[in-house]
């Protein structure tokens, strides 16, 4: 074969390669830049709840599996910031001092977006500016009583005082019994200052309190033996949807009849839309945000994560960033009269 023939046959191949490169978008190089940024680094998930509760369990489950899906496969660690005050400290940190490079992810308590409306004096954030990654599942809050309580039903809680533990006034552990006292006539004596649901469980075992709020799932995960033995009784669910595992338990909405109070109960019950929702602060570069969102979505479909979640009895029912954005706008845009009633 002559050199001229060889060159003639080679040139079309070079031309094809050149045309392919010219026609291809810049995504591969862009994706490589994103992978280069994350490679060798550590992403921190800040959790606005105490250790031992379901918030930490979901954060750790995500961390263990999401790192395989982030470009560059960075390490991911989970850090609890405690649950005092209903997790507002974490929300304030995420808004104002957390890094905006994509290396800090937040998981706040599901009432935090609502706190922007009903307790703005404690708020130094605007949830409408957050970049949501997604919500891992829908979890309803419940108020449950220990077997030592004289009250085992809402009607009995109107007759007998029940000591209920809470982490702070912006937490569902406080909001639910407080709402019931105000609008249903119960006699819960609320004691605040506990760091999280695990501390509340220990307080039950020590006899300090007789009731605790939070998700019924956290009760099932933390106290499976006590649940099986009938030592925990759910009184009410603070959600617009029933929890399948306690489907006969009444909802807060069903317990009130006044139309304005019912609207306030509906407003407070929508916090389950943010059950285990993760986000990054405003200002994260668009390519890294897109990579983190894709990694979250891919994690929710990961057979290894789903298998582990099933074994640990942790339901997975994800929702999208768009769902969370719409829910945030709806909550923050709540009419003043309803917000005042909830407050």
N, C-alpha and C positions, 0 to 999 in steps of 0.2 A: 504494500500500500504506500502510495506516495505521500509526501508531506502535505501537498496541496489538498489531496483528497481528505487526509486526516483533519486538516484545519476546517475544510468545508463541512465535515460531519460534526465537528465539535462546536462550531459557532451557533447553530440553532439551540443547542443545549444551554449555552451561556445566555443566549437571548431569553430562553424560557425562564431561566432562574431569575434574570434581571426583571422580567415582566412580573413574575410572581412576587418578588420582593416589593416592587413598586406598587402592585395592586393590593398587597396585604395591609391591613390596618396596623397602627402602632401598638396594639394591645400586647403582643408578645414581649416587646422590649419594656413596655410599661409594667407588665406583670412581673418581668424579671427584676425591675427596679424595686417593686413592692416586696418580692421575695428576698432580695438583697437586704432591704431594710429590716425585715423581721428576723432574718437568719441570725442565730446566736443570741437573740435578745429574750427578755422575759416580759410577758404580759401579766399584769396583776388585776385580778377581779376583786374589787372592794365591795364587801357585803354589809349592808346596813342592818345587820341582825346579829344576835348572839350565836356562839358556837353550839352545835348539837341540834339545832332546829332544821326544818326542811329547807330554809333558804340556803344554808351552808351545804346541805346535802346536794341540792340541785346545782349550786355553783361548782362544787367539786366534781360532780358527774360531767358537767360541761367541760371543765378544765381538762379532765383526763382524756377526753376524746376530741375536743375541738382543735387541739394543737396539731393533730394530724392533717387538718383541713386548711389551716392558715398557711399561705405561701411562706416558704422558708422554715416552716415547722418550729416556731419559737416555743420556749417553755411557757407554761401558764400556771400561775400560782394563785391561791385564794387567800384573802385576808379578811377576817371579821373585824368590823369597826364597832361592834356592839349594837344593841337594839334600843338603848335608852332614847327616850324622846320619839320613838317610832321611826328611827332611822333618818331623821332630818339632817343630822350632822353629816352623814354620808352624801346626801343629796347636795348639801351646800358645798362640800369639798369637790364633788364631781363638777359642779357648775363653775367654781371660782379658782381652785388651786390644783386640780388634777391635771396631769400632762395631757396635751392635746395632739400627741403624736401617734395615737392608736395603741399605746401600750398600757392604757388604763381603761378598764371596763367596770361599770357600776351595776350592782343589783340592789335595789332599794325595796323597802316594804311596800306592799301594794296600796297603802293608803297615802303615800307620799304625794302623788299628783293631786289628790283631793285636798291635802293639807294646804296646797297653794291657794285654795279657795276659802277654806274654813278657818285656817290659822295662819294668815299671811304675815303676822308679826314675827313668826319664827322662821320665815322662809327667805332665803337669799338665793333663790334659783327660779328659773322659768322653764318648766318641763317642755314647753312648746319648742324650745331651742335644742333639745336633746336629740341625738341621732340613735334611734332604737335599732337594735340588732334583731330582736324578736322575743317572743314569750314562749317558754318551754311547755307550759301547761296551764290549765284553768283550775284554780284551787279556791274553794269557798271557805271563808272564815266561819267559825262556829264558836259557841260558848258552851262549855261542858262543865259539869259538876262532879266532884269527887264523892265517893260512896259515904263519906262522913257527913255530907251536907243533909240538912233536914229537907231541903227542897230538891225534888227530882223532876219537877215540871215547872213551867212558867207560872201556872196558877199558884203553886206552892211557894215560888220565889216572891210572890206578892205578899205572902203571909210571914215568911221567915227571913231573917237577915242571913245573907250568904257573903262570906269574905272572898272577893275575887282579886287575884293578882294581876298586875299589868306592868308593862315596860315603860309606858309614858302616855301622856294625853293625846298624842298623834298616832297612837298604835291602835289597831283593831282590838287588842286585848283590853283597852280602856274604852274605846268608842262604843262598842256593842253594849256592855253592861250599863254605861252611862246613858245611852239612848233608851234602853229598856227602862231604866229608873225614871227618866223624864217623861216618857210617852206611853209606857205600858203599866207603870206602877209597881215595878219590882223593887226589892230592897237589897241590892248588891252594895256592899261596902268595899270600895275599890282601894287597894293598896298598891302604890306604884314603886318603881325603882329597880325592878328585876331586869337583868341584862338581855334575857331572851326566853324562848319557850322552854328550853332545857332547864333554866333556873326555875321557871314556874312549875315544871314537873317535879323538881326536887323539893320545892316549897310545899307541894301537895303531899309528897311522901313524908315530909317532916311535920305536917299538920299545921303549917303556918297559914295556909289558905284552903278554901274549899271549892274554888272554881277558877278556871282559866280560859281565856280566849285564844285566838290564833286559829290556824287551819286544823280541821279534824284530821287531815293527813299527818300533821306533825304529831298528833296524839297517837295515831296508829303506828307511826314509825318509831317514836321514842318509848312508847309504853304498850307494846303489843300484848304482853302478859296481862297487864291490868285491864286492857280493853276486852281481852278474851274472858277474863274473870268477871266482867260486868262492873268493874270499879269506877268506870268513867261513863257518865250519861250525858249525851249531847242534848242541850235544851233548845237551842235555836241556831239557825244558819243565817248568816248575813250575806246573802247572795240572791241574785235574781234567778239563779238556777239551783236545783236541788243537787245535793251530793248523793250519788248513787249508793254509797255505802251507808248513808243514814237518811234514806229517802222519805221516811215518815216523820222526820224532824221538821217542825214548822219554820218558815222563814220570817225574818223581821218584818218584811212587807206585809205578810199575812196577819200579823199581830196588831196592826194599827188600822183604824177605820177613817179617821179624819183625812180628807183628800190632801191637804197641804202637808201633813205629817207623813202620809204615804209617799208623796213625791220626794220628801227628804230621805225617807227610808230607801227609796229606789235609787236616789243619788248615791247614798253611802254604800249601797249594795253593788254598785258598778266597780268597786275597787278590785273585784276578782278579775277584771279585764287585764290587770297588771300583775297577775299572780306571781310569776317568776320571770319578770321581764328584764332584759339586759340592754344596756345602752352605753354609748361613749359620749363625752362632752362635745359641745359645739366647737367647731374649728379643726376637727380631725381631717387631714387631707382626703380628698374624694377617692383616690385609688385605694387607700388603706381602709376607708370606711366600706367601700364596695367589697374588698377582700374579706373583711371581718363579717359582713352580712352574709356573704356566700358561704363562708366557713361555718357560721351558725346554722344556716339552712341545711347545709350538707351534713352537719352533725346530727340534726334532728332525723335524718334518714339513715344514719350510720347503724348497720346491724349490730355492731359491738355495743354502742350506746343503748340501743333499744333493748338488747338482750340483758344488759346489766340493770337497766331501769326496771325491766319486768321482774328480774330476780329479787330486786330490792323493793318491789311493790310501789314504785314511783311512776305515776301516770305521765305520759307524754302526749300532749295535744297542742302542738305549737300554733302560734299566730304570727302574722307578718309585721314588719315595721310599719306598713301602711295601716294595718288594723290598729296598732298602738298610737300612731299619729292621729288618726281619726278619733280614737277614744280620748286622747289627751285634749284635743280641741273641744270636744263635747263637754268634758269635765270642767275645764278652765272657763268655758263659756256658759256655765250654769247661771240661770237667772238669779239676781241678787236675793229675791225673797226666799228662794229655795236654799241658797247658800246660807242665808241668815238663820233659817230654820235648822239646818244641819249643824251650824255652828253653835 
